[in-house]
Amino acid sequence: MLSRTASNLFWMGRNLERAETAARLLDVGQRITLLPNTELGYQNEWNSLLQASGSSDLFREKYGDITQENIEEFIFFDRANPSSVASCLEKARESGRIVRTALTSQVWDALNVSYQELRKIERLPRSKLDTASLTDFTTGHTSTVRGAINATQLRNDGWHFMNLGYGLERADATARLLDVKYFVLLPRIEFVGSGLDTYQWQVILRALSAHRAYHWAYGGDITAGQVADFLILNGESPRALITSLYETVWHLEGLARRYGDGVPVSARDKAREVLTALQARDIEMIFDEGLHEFLSWFIRELGEISNLVHQDYLLGGA
């Protein structure tokens, strides 16, 4: 496969997952604003989303004031924000158009329809839209594209590249959504384990469409340790960090087998290394290390894996 084709398929997957992440971040913020607030209450919950998405500087340059309306415009509609839903869906559709012959008609139709429906939404007055409808629109269409990929694409190297993009981006997304919990700090340390703390963990689970699955896995009680374990180390959880990393390693190994000895495998080796480090931890070790510190380490390691994927496959040297 040409590196240009592989790159477009890889980034099509990443941008579809990134669009869904942006919508889920909006959902987290909107749900957290339903909590009662006080003068001593939380750090600004919308600022926490900007910090977790890594786009706070860009937002402040353009909008200044952090308000729900400005955040929604920035995270969903603003094409100047490379991680907005609109930007990501447009880039995913353009990547798919460039490699149209590598996609089945069902995948292209699902991708194209999502973009055309987005353009309709963009023409509506903002007053007629709410956060829940924007989130539902995004998750619905990205799930349709993903379903078409899994149901109709040949399991060849192009399929590996698409799913490699999905896996890396999903791991990054779950880590950032978890980190939101620690940017939205409780007023005092004694509030840890309180009803407010529990509600915030419920928000994270619902934003990841994992609330029911969590209860199947752990029963009725929602605790910080169990939610973190479910979203980091539970291999049965589809959005867990370890699950996404397993899938990343599996697709990188598939590519290594397909291309043989002529292609570097530094990305695969790095992904194996990070997976081994993750398998060596339990949730108590992660909390002793500090959840924010652990997530920051993990996000950096994912960035390194992504850079190595580009070096191994997407720059035209292989």
C-alpha positions as CSV (number, residue, x, y, z in Angstrom):
1,M,0.0,0.0,0.0
2,L,1.2,3.5,-0.8
3,S,2.2,5.5,2.3
4,R,-0.1,8.3,1.2
5,T,-3.0,5.9,1.2
6,A,-2.0,4.4,4.5
7,S,-1.8,7.9,6.0
8,N,-5.2,8.9,4.8
9,L,-6.8,5.7,6.2
10,F,-4.9,6.1,9.5
11,W,-6.0,9.7,9.9
12,M,-9.6,9.0,8.8
13,G,-9.9,6.6,11.8
14,R,-8.1,9.1,14.1
15,N,-10.3,12.0,13.1
16,L,-13.5,10.1,13.4
17,E,-12.6,9.0,17.0
18,R,-11.4,12.6,17.8
19,A,-14.7,14.1,16.7
20,E,-16.5,11.7,19.0
21,T,-14.1,12.6,21.8
22,A,-14.8,16.3,21.3
23,A,-18.5,15.6,21.6
24,R,-18.1,13.5,24.7
25,L,-16.0,16.3,26.3
26,L,-19.0,18.6,25.7
27,D,-21.3,16.1,27.3
28,V,-19.0,15.8,30.4
29,G,-19.0,19.6,30.8
30,Q,-22.7,19.9,30.4
31,R,-23.4,17.2,32.9
32,I,-21.0,18.6,35.5
33,T,-22.7,22.0,35.2
34,L,-25.9,20.4,36.6
35,L,-24.1,20.0,39.9
36,P,-24.8,22.6,42.6
37,N,-22.0,25.1,42.7
38,T,-20.8,27.5,45.5
39,E,-18.3,30.3,45.7
40,L,-15.8,27.8,47.0
41,G,-16.9,25.2,44.5
42,Y,-15.1,23.6,41.6
43,Q,-12.6,25.0,39.3
44,N,-14.3,26.2,36.2
45,E,-15.6,23.0,34.7
46,W,-15.4,24.3,31.1
47,N,-11.8,25.4,31.7
48,S,-11.1,21.8,32.7
49,L,-12.2,20.5,29.3
50,L,-10.0,23.0,27.5
51,Q,-7.0,21.9,29.7
52,A,-7.7,18.2,29.1
53,S,-8.1,18.7,25.3
54,G,-4.8,20.7,25.2
55,S,-6.5,23.7,23.4
56,S,-6.9,26.3,26.2
57,D,-4.3,28.7,24.6
58,L,-6.0,28.6,21.2
59,F,-9.4,29.2,22.9
60,R,-8.2,32.2,24.9
61,E,-6.6,33.8,21.9
62,K,-9.9,33.8,20.0
63,Y,-12.7,33.9,22.6
64,G,-11.2,35.2,25.8
65,D,-14.1,34.6,28.2
66,I,-14.8,31.0,29.2
67,T,-18.6,30.5,28.9
68,Q,-20.7,27.5,27.9
69,E,-21.7,29.2,24.6
70,N,-18.2,30.0,23.6
71,I,-17.0,26.5,24.6
72,E,-19.7,24.8,22.5
73,E,-18.9,27.0,19.5
74,F,-15.2,26.3,19.9
75,I,-15.4,22.5,20.5
76,F,-18.1,21.7,18.0
77,F,-18.2,24.3,15.2
78,D,-15.0,26.2,15.1
79,R,-12.9,25.2,12.0
80,A,-10.0,27.2,13.4
81,N,-9.8,24.5,16.2
82,P,-8.2,21.5,14.6
83,S,-9.8,19.2,17.2
84,S,-13.4,20.5,16.9
85,V,-16.1,18.1,15.8
86,A,-16.6,20.1,12.5
87,S,-12.9,20.1,11.7
88,C,-12.5,16.4,12.5
89,L,-15.5,15.3,10.4
90,E,-14.4,17.5,7.5
91,K,-10.8,16.1,7.6
92,A,-12.1,12.5,8.0
93,R,-14.4,12.9,5.0
94,E,-11.6,14.5,2.9
95,S,-9.2,11.6,3.8
96,G,-11.9,9.2,2.7
97,R,-12.5,11.1,-0.5
98,I,-8.8,11.0,-1.4
99,V,-8.7,7.2,-0.9
100,R,-12.2,6.5,-2.1
101,T,-11.2,3.4,-4.0
102,A,-9.9,1.9,-0.8
103,L,-13.3,2.2,0.9
104,T,-16.5,0.2,0.3
105,S,-19.5,2.1,-0.9
106,Q,-21.1,1.6,2.5
107,V,-18.2,3.2,4.4
108,W,-18.0,6.1,2.0
109,D,-21.8,6.7,2.1
110,A,-21.8,6.7,5.9
111,L,-18.8,9.1,5.9
112,N,-20.3,11.4,3.3
113,V,-23.8,11.5,4.9
114,S,-22.3,12.5,8.3
115,Y,-20.5,15.5,6.7
116,Q,-23.6,16.6,4.8
117,E,-25.7,16.4,7.9
118,L,-23.1,18.4,9.7
119,R,-23.4,21.2,7.2
120,K,-27.1,21.3,7.7
121,I,-26.6,21.7,11.5
122,E,-24.1,24.5,10.9
123,R,-26.8,26.5,9.1
124,L,-29.2,26.2,12.0
125,P,-29.5,29.1,14.6
126,R,-27.4,28.2,17.6
127,S,-30.4,28.9,19.9
128,K,-32.1,25.8,18.4
129,L,-29.3,23.5,19.3
130,D,-28.3,22.0,22.7
131,T,-25.3,20.1,23.9
132,A,-27.2,16.8,24.1
133,S,-28.3,16.9,20.5
134,L,-24.8,17.8,19.3
135,T,-23.4,14.9,21.2
136,D,-26.0,12.5,20.0
137,F,-25.5,13.6,16.4
138,T,-21.7,13.0,16.6
139,T,-21.7,9.7,18.4
140,G,-24.5,8.4,16.2
141,H,-22.8,9.2,12.9
142,T,-19.3,8.1,14.0
143,S,-20.7,4.8,15.2
144,T,-22.4,4.3,11.8
145,V,-19.1,4.8,10.0
146,R,-17.3,2.5,12.4
147,G,-20.0,-0.2,11.9
148,A,-19.7,0.1,8.1
149,I,-15.9,-0.4,8.4
150,N,-16.2,-3.5,10.6
151,A,-19.0,-5.0,8.5
152,T,-17.8,-4.4,5.0
153,Q,-14.0,-3.6,4.8
154,L,-11.6,-6.3,3.7
155,R,-9.3,-7.3,6.6
156,N,-6.2,-6.1,4.7
157,D,-3.5,-3.6,5.5
158,G,-5.9,-0.6,4.9
159,W,-8.2,-2.1,7.6
160,H,-5.2,-2.3,10.0
161,F,-4.3,1.3,9.4
162,M,-7.9,2.5,10.0
163,N,-8.2,0.6,13.2
164,L,-4.7,1.6,14.3
165,G,-5.8,5.2,14.1
166,Y,-9.0,4.4,16.0
167,G,-7.1,2.5,18.8
168,L,-4.5,5.2,19.4
169,E,-7.0,8.0,19.4
170,R,-9.4,6.1,21.7
171,A,-6.7,5.4,24.2
172,D,-5.8,9.1,24.2
173,A,-9.4,10.1,24.5
174,T,-10.2,7.9,27.5
175,A,-7.0,9.2,29.2
176,R,-8.0,12.8,28.6
177,L,-11.6,12.3,29.8
178,L,-10.3,10.6,32.9
179,D,-8.0,13.6,33.5
180,V,-11.0,15.9,33.3
181,K,-12.0,14.4,36.7
182,Y,-8.8,15.7,38.2
183,F,-9.0,19.1,36.6
184,V,-12.5,19.5,38.1
185,L,-11.2,19.5,41.7
186,L,-13.4,19.2,44.7
187,P,-13.3,22.2,47.1
188,R,-11.6,20.3,49.9
189,I,-9.9,16.9,50.3
190,E,-12.7,15.7,52.7
191,F,-15.1,15.8,49.8
192,V,-13.3,12.8,48.2
193,G,-15.7,9.9,48.4
194,S,-18.7,12.2,48.9
195,G,-21.9,12.3,46.8
196,L,-20.3,15.0,44.7
197,D,-17.3,12.9,44.0
198,T,-19.4,9.9,43.1
199,Y,-21.6,12.0,40.8
200,Q,-18.5,13.1,38.9
201,W,-17.4,9.5,38.4
202,Q,-20.9,8.7,37.1
203,V,-20.5,11.6,34.6
204,I,-17.3,10.1,33.2
205,L,-19.0,6.7,32.8
206,R,-22.0,8.1,31.1
207,A,-19.9,10.3,28.8
208,L,-18.1,7.1,27.7
209,S,-21.3,5.2,27.3
210,A,-19.9,2.8,29.9
211,H,-22.4,3.2,32.8
212,R,-24.3,0.0,32.4
213,A,-21.2,-2.0,31.4
214,Y,-19.5,-0.8,34.6
215,H,-22.4,-2.1,36.7
216,W,-22.3,-5.4,35.0
217,A,-18.6,-5.7,35.8
218,Y,-18.5,-4.3,39.4
219,G,-22.0,-4.2,40.8
220,G,-23.9,-1.2,42.2
221,D,-21.2,0.8,44.1
222,I,-19.4,3.5,42.2
223,T,-16.0,4.2,43.7
224,A,-13.0,6.1,42.3
225,G,-10.8,3.0,42.4
226,Q,-13.3,0.7,40.6
227,V,-14.1,3.3,37.9
228,A,-10.4,4.0,37.3
229,D,-9.7,0.2,37.2
230,F,-12.6,-0.2,34.7
231,L,-11.3,2.5,32.4
232,I,-7.6,1.8,32.7
233,L,-6.9,-1.9,33.4
234,N,-10.0,-3.9,32.7
235,G,-9.5,-5.7,29.4
236,E,-13.2,-6.4,29.1
237,S,-14.0,-2.7,29.0
238,P,-14.0,-1.6,25.3
239,R,-12.7,1.9,26.0
240,A,-10.2,1.0,28.7
241,L,-6.6,2.1,28.1
242,I,-5.4,-1.4,28.2
243,T,-8.0,-2.6,25.7
244,S,-7.1,0.1,23.2
245,L,-3.4,-0.6,23.7
246,Y,-4.0,-4.4,23.1
247,E,-5.8,-3.5,19.8
248,T,-3.0,-1.1,18.8
249,V,-0.3,-3.8,19.4
250,W,-2.4,-6.4,17.5
251,H,-2.8,-4.1,14.4
252,L,0.9,-3.2,14.5
253,E,1.8,-6.9,14.7
254,G,-0.6,-7.5,11.8
255,L,1.2,-4.9,9.7
256,A,4.6,-6.3,10.7
257,R,3.6,-9.8,9.6
258,R,2.1,-8.5,6.3
259,Y,5.1,-6.4,5.3
260,G,7.9,-8.6,6.6
261,D,11.5,-7.7,7.3
262,G,11.7,-4.8,5.0
263,V,9.8,-2.4,7.2
264,P,10.9,-1.0,10.6
265,V,8.9,-2.2,13.7
266,S,9.9,0.5,16.1
267,A,6.2,1.5,16.6
268,R,5.3,-2.1,17.4
269,D,8.2,-2.5,19.8
270,K,7.3,0.8,21.6
271,A,3.6,-0.2,21.9
272,R,4.6,-3.6,23.3
273,E,6.9,-1.8,25.8
274,V,4.0,0.5,27.0
275,L,1.6,-2.4,27.2
276,T,4.1,-4.4,29.4
277,A,4.4,-1.3,31.7
278,L,0.7,-1.0,31.9
279,Q,0.2,-4.8,32.7
280,A,2.8,-4.5,35.5
281,R,0.6,-1.9,37.3
282,D,-2.5,-2.4,39.5
283,I,-4.9,0.4,40.4
284,E,-3.4,0.9,43.8
285,M,0.0,1.5,42.2
286,I,-1.5,4.0,39.8
287,F,-3.2,6.0,42.7
288,D,0.0,5.9,44.7
289,E,1.8,7.3,41.7
290,G,-1.0,9.9,41.2
291,L,-3.7,9.5,38.6
292,H,-2.9,12.7,36.9
293,E,0.8,11.9,36.7
294,F,0.0,8.4,35.4
295,L,-2.3,9.7,32.7
296,S,0.2,12.4,31.7
297,W,2.8,9.7,31.3
298,F,0.4,7.5,29.3
299,I,-0.6,10.3,26.9
300,R,3.1,11.1,26.2
301,E,3.8,7.5,25.5
302,L,0.9,7.3,23.0
303,G,2.3,10.4,21.3
304,E,5.6,8.6,20.9
305,I,3.9,5.5,19.5
306,S,2.0,7.7,17.0
307,N,5.2,9.4,15.9
308,L,6.9,6.1,15.3
309,V,3.9,4.9,13.3
310,H,4.5,7.9,11.0
311,Q,8.2,7.1,10.8
312,D,7.7,3.4,10.1
313,Y,4.8,3.6,7.6
314,L,3.5,7.0,6.6
315,L,6.5,9.1,5.5
316,G,7.1,7.1,2.3
317,G,10.4,5.6,3.4
318,A,9.2,2.0,3.9
